Amino acid sequence: MVDSERSNRQELGLISKQILLEDLVREYPQAVRLLMERGIRCLACGEPMWGTLESAAVDKNFTAAEIDLIVDELNAMISEHN
């Protein structure tokens, strides 16, 4: 996905890296499994969650490219469920 497509994500109602983890888990509970598989913990996993998807990924030493890939995977996943 190119950068212009990524920047349009929020306008399209899709997940962006700025989404709060609490909102992500509440709005897309199916995202919990992917987050766990990638090593990003969340409230449903029993670990406190604060901040954005991006900040949680940075805390786990993900690169910007890896974070974009996770966001792409999450959007693909929710597109399949809709």
C-alpha positions as CSV (number, residue, x, y, z in Angstrom):
1,M,0.0,0.0,0.0
2,V,1.4,3.4,-0.9
3,D,1.7,6.3,1.5
4,S,-1.3,8.2,-0.1
5,E,-3.5,5.2,0.5
6,R,-2.3,5.0,4.1
7,S,-3.1,8.6,4.7
8,N,-6.6,8.1,3.4
9,R,-7.2,5.2,5.8
10,Q,-8.8,7.3,8.5
11,E,-11.1,9.1,6.0
12,L,-12.3,5.6,4.9
13,G,-13.0,4.6,8.4
14,L,-10.2,2.0,8.5
15,I,-7.6,1.4,11.2
16,S,-4.7,3.8,11.3
17,K,-1.6,3.6,13.4
18,Q,-2.9,6.5,15.5
19,I,-5.9,4.5,16.8
20,L,-6.0,4.2,20.5
21,L,-5.6,0.6,21.6
22,E,-8.7,0.7,23.7
23,D,-10.7,1.8,20.6
24,L,-9.1,-0.8,18.4
25,V,-10.0,-3.6,20.8
26,R,-13.5,-2.3,21.4
27,E,-14.4,-1.7,17.8
28,Y,-12.5,-4.7,16.3
29,P,-12.3,-7.4,18.9
30,Q,-10.9,-9.8,16.2
31,A,-7.8,-7.6,16.2
32,V,-6.7,-9.0,19.6
33,R,-5.4,-12.3,18.1
34,L,-3.3,-10.5,15.5
35,L,-1.9,-8.1,18.1
36,M,-1.0,-11.1,20.3
37,E,0.7,-12.9,17.4
38,R,2.8,-9.8,16.7
39,G,3.8,-9.4,20.4
40,I,1.6,-6.4,21.1
41,R,-0.3,-6.9,24.2
42,C,-3.8,-5.4,24.9
43,L,-6.4,-5.2,27.6
44,A,-8.1,-8.5,26.6
45,C,-4.7,-10.1,27.0
46,G,-4.5,-9.0,30.6
47,E,-1.8,-6.3,30.1
48,P,-2.7,-2.7,30.7
49,M,-2.9,-0.7,27.5
50,W,-2.4,3.0,27.0
51,G,-1.8,5.0,23.9
52,T,-1.9,4.3,20.3
53,L,-1.2,1.2,18.2
54,E,1.9,3.0,16.9
55,S,3.2,3.8,20.4
56,A,2.6,0.2,21.6
57,A,4.5,-1.1,18.6
58,V,7.4,1.3,19.0
59,D,7.6,0.1,22.7
60,K,8.1,-3.4,21.3
61,N,10.8,-2.1,18.9
62,F,8.9,-2.4,15.7
63,T,10.1,-0.2,12.8
64,A,7.9,2.2,10.9
65,A,7.7,-0.3,8.0
66,E,6.7,-3.1,10.4
67,I,4.0,-0.9,12.0
68,D,2.6,-0.1,8.5
69,L,2.5,-3.8,7.7
70,I,0.6,-4.5,10.9
71,V,-1.9,-1.8,10.1
72,D,-2.3,-3.2,6.6
73,E,-2.9,-6.7,8.1
74,L,-5.5,-5.3,10.5
75,N,-7.3,-3.5,7.7
76,A,-7.3,-6.6,5.5
77,M,-8.7,-8.6,8.4
78,I,-11.5,-6.2,9.1
79,S,-12.3,-5.9,5.4
80,E,-12.8,-9.7,5.3
81,H,-15.2,-9.5,8.3
82,N,-17.4,-6.8,6.7
